[in-house]
Amino acid sequence: KLVRVHVCVVALGQTAMGNAATFAVGTLGVLALPDAIAMQSEALFETRENLRRLLWRLLALLIHNPLFEAFAWCLRRCCCERLSSNCRPPHSLRAQALSSSDLVLWWTSRPPPNNPFHEERYIVSWRRAPSAVSSPRAAAGAGAGSGNDHCEAQAEEEEEPWREEVLEECEFEDPDASKGTSSSSSSSARRRSAVLEGLPPQASLRFRVCAVNRYGRSDWSKEEIEVDLPKVDRVTRQLAAKGLGRSRVVSSGARFCVQCRTPQEERGEASFADVVCRPVVGSRDCAHGPFCARCRQGVSEQVLPSCVCRALIGSWREVPIGKATSTAPPAS
């Protein structure tokens, strides 16, 4: 009897393995069907799309599993960035002065969305703002009455070299992130922060950030920000709320998504929204775009699609990036 039971269990196991293999082969065959064949049958096309969506959901659950994250962390430590990809430039820079010589810097990283083993570090580059370094020379040139010497000195000072420093990340809450003004809606992008100490006291400084790993550096961030370090020894929350020591964007070499602030491609088309009702509360000078593909999909799935200015969206239009203007489209 035991032999018969063992034979039956083996036979059932072989049958189950055969059915599983057949199911796997059939599933892979459906997933690999080209559009020309899948679109000949509506049921077959829907089956293929449902299988693809299910596969992506399972992959997302696997990547965000704590066990997989622990495994990825251990593998990153052991491989020493060998599994990393090329770095992409950070974006959404913001800074807040903490004292007359210290400040906290925030930025959003852009790791590759399909590589959970990617690892990178960050470098900040700073120098005195050109307007700040040229003002003493301007006063000296005006007093001496030598206009040519003043212009040469100003050009020399404006070309002051950038100073680089490796950032040591720390957990520092971004007050604007809770308001949704500077944090990215993408699950792969993360908000990071670092504290810079020992800066020139009461100076006006300009900052930019790049990412780096064993495969090289990324480009510098498209944004450059300036911060005026205050004359007080400590910037309290009340002073920060009034705007003391807050950064401002002075240079931007790219067009950013109006919602998640992710840099857009330099070529191609940008998505703008055509609104059907202007906002009652909020900015009335909003350009209603551009939106990245992820934000456009998320907004379109809302019951009442609305722009960041809370205007109701009726439709979308694609505008070439070279012709995209900053003016808001007319509302019907």
ABEGO torsion letter per residue (X at the ends): XAAAAAAAAAAAAAAAAAAAAAAAAAAAAAAABBAAAAAABAAAAAAAAAAAAAAAAAAAAAAABAAAAAAAAAAAAAAGGAABBBBBBBBGBBBBBABAABBBBBBBBBBBAABAABBBBBBBBBBBBAAAAAAAAAAAAAAAGBAAAAAAAAAAAAABBBBBBBBBBBBBBBAAAAAGAABBABAABBBBBBBBBGBBBGBBBBBBBBBBBAAEBBBBBABBBBBBBBABABBBAAAAAAGBGBBBBABBABBBBAAAGBBBBABEBBBBBBBABBBABEBAABAGOBBBAAAAAAAAABABBBBAAGBBBABBBBBBAAABBABBBBBX
